[in-house]
Amino acid sequence: MAASKAGLAAMVGAAMSLGMAPTAPPTITYTQLSSIDPATKKCTIRPVAGKPYYDAIVAQRAAGGLIDVEVMSHVATRLGFGLAPFGSLVPPLANDCTTVFFAEELARQLTIVGTNVDSALVRTIRGGLLPNSMYSRASLDMEMTRFRNDPAAVAVSAHSVLWFKARQETELLMNLRNILGSEVLLASGKIEDHQMNLEERLDEIWINLFNVDGSKAEQYNGGSDSMIEALRRQTGSTFFSLLSAVIKHPAMLVYLDNQANAYVCSAPGVCAASNQNLARELMELHTFGIGPQTATLTTSPYTQDDVEAMASILAGYNVTPFTDPTSPGQFVYNATLAANVPITLMGTAYAATGATRLDTVLRMLANHPQTRAHICARLAQNLFAPSLVAAGRDACAAAWGTDGNLKAMYAAMLELPSFWAKTNYMALYRTPIDQTMAVARAIGVNAVDLRREVQRWAMTYMTFEPTSLTGVEWVDLNTTLKSRSVWWTFQGIHNELRNLLGVYRGEIALPIGYSDLATDVLSSAYVDAVSRTAFGIAALLDGMDADLRVDRVCRAVKDVLNASMTASGAAYTKQYYFEVPAGLALGRVVSYATLGPLTSSPYMLAPSQQSIVSAIVANRATWPYFPGHTGSETIAKAMAILALGNSREMKK
């Protein structure tokens, strides 16, 4: 059965209400970033909404804190996904006005967390590359059912392809927003990048906490109302609201088997829940962050009996089958499966109030001191160096308020002078997701280039609307989409991420997600894989028109670098790649004011490696070529060296 076009249009409208459409803060514009008083070296425009953050920066600077260029890098790597090379907010142009801008932008982005909208650029790219992400899960499920009932569609596995694509595009949408979410296209055609992408940075913390393996919950986690989108709507509200939305989402219920949970009696008065998976993870991972009491763990606030009681409370929270003809894959409370009796949990009796009982219990969990300590520690360890986590955690906990006021908690941590301390700068290793997104941004993957390719092939989400297509037509269209270079370029970035993470993003099997502490994954093999990431992404971009692109491995840049290497040899090239602003300038963040010879500080490139680099660059005839990508050898080899020339490239 096909959903109506009017209904689909409304669903698409809802999908577009998510994401980020950054605009310049009202108190300082891009054209005012050079408004420096020559006498004081201070910006003549002062912060307003961002004053608490600016004051914290200044307070730390008096004690040897971050200088302006370091503030820029800190914002881009800790509150975003790495520096991009476009616009007015780039390291060579850092000054007090850019620091004022970031303080104001941080205040602005905090106010709109949870309510951001995708920019027009991102919407266009999303519609062309990820069309299934624009439709509701119910509409996609209905089309899957229609395809399953059509022998011709079954012959080409149209229903399976649609299920897979809906799930895959949910993962790719996260990449799209991470890379492009901070970009702005001015009327002049110039790209500006705010470098800060707070919504996506915070969302990733929460997505990892409430991990769902999309491959297990495939029919329940795609489209414009996937669990990730439901989560995004609550990241600016309260922890209770976030917890409630996630725990009741069909993807979470299916992933942790609560659709198989019923309150059953084996004998009169002998009753229990049939599945404890969701109950256990809700208490151990999502709230308390600690297992139930044991002989050796005596400080936990709950016991195994409480896990069983929680499972009984969760019984009846279910989903409709994804094949349901009218409401497929939706949350439903099934009273016939529920424990319609009072349940005692952690010493408190909760009456049989039907579907409302769970929210009462979730509110109790959300306001428990152990939850407050755990959630604030989780947030703090993503924002602070290990030695500073306690201060961040305590500031967050003090701002918790009723139900966990998320915006107040974020602000309390970011207003701490210690967040802007030198000891918190480049103090964490990037996770595999951070690393891949940062390389893509540093190379200059951008919305303008991607949009041009999408429009070149007239790729829009309406082209792929399944209601107006047979299963065979839909599969043919998606096969055509996958043949476009822009699609496999973006998919290739996703594959690079898989190489580092070990699985595709969104398909981590363990409920615990991946480790927030990237030091847990460091190994010689991992470092080797990281060193090849930029190499791979640079080569991927060669599939798109090199003469029209504006990224840092486009034809114009390649010609300059080739000429420089031919004319000046290895020594100049090494300097050019690592630090000259006119070149790639990806290896140097601090001390942009001086462009002296490459030194050991702030680099970690061993002398033996420097010799190897020099030898490779000098002997260009020995460089390998990528078949089918003539001309890529120069930039690809240099980018491979660049990606891990020093340990700073793996830090944030």
Secondary structure as UniProt FT lines:
FT   HELIX           5..15
FT   TURN            16..17
FT   TURN            26..27
FT   HELIX           30..32
FT   TURN            33..34
FT   TURN            38..40
FT   TURN            49..50
FT   HELIX           51..61
FT   TURN            62..64
FT   HELIX           68..78
FT   HELIX           91..93
FT   HELIX           96..112
FT   TURN            113..115
FT   HELIX           120..129
FT   HELIX           131..134
FT   HELIX           137..148
FT   HELIX           151..155
FT   TURN            156..157
FT   HELIX           158..180
FT   TURN            181..182
FT   STRAND          183..185
FT   TURN            187..188
FT   STRAND          191..193
FT   HELIX           198..209
FT   TURN            214..216
FT   HELIX           218..220
FT   HELIX           223..225
FT   HELIX           227..232
FT   TURN            233..236
FT   HELIX           239..247
FT   HELIX           250..255
FT   TURN            256..257
FT   HELIX           258..260
FT   STRAND          263..267
FT   TURN            268..269
FT   STRAND          270..273
FT   HELIX           277..281
FT   HELIX           282..287
FT   HELIX           304..314
FT   TURN            315..316
FT   STRAND          317..319
FT   TURN            322..323
FT   TURN            328..329
FT   STRAND          331..333
FT   HELIX           335..337
FT   STRAND          343..345
FT   TURN            346..347
FT   STRAND          348..350
FT   HELIX           354..356
FT   HELIX           357..366
FT   HELIX           369..383
FT   HELIX           386..388
FT   HELIX           389..398
FT   TURN            401..404
FT   HELIX           406..414
FT   HELIX           417..420
FT   HELIX           422..424
FT   TURN            425..426
FT   HELIX           432..443
FT   HELIX           447..456
FT   TURN            457..458
FT   HELIX           461..464
FT   HELIX           466..468
FT   HELIX           471..483
FT   HELIX           485..501
FT   TURN            505..506
FT   TURN            511..512
FT   HELIX           518..521
FT   HELIX           524..541
FT   TURN            542..543
FT   TURN            546..548
FT   TURN            552..553
FT   HELIX           555..578
FT   TURN            581..582
FT   TURN            592..593
FT   HELIX           607..618
FT   HELIX           620..622
FT   TURN            627..628
FT   TURN            630..631
FT   HELIX           633..643
FT   HELIX           647..650
//
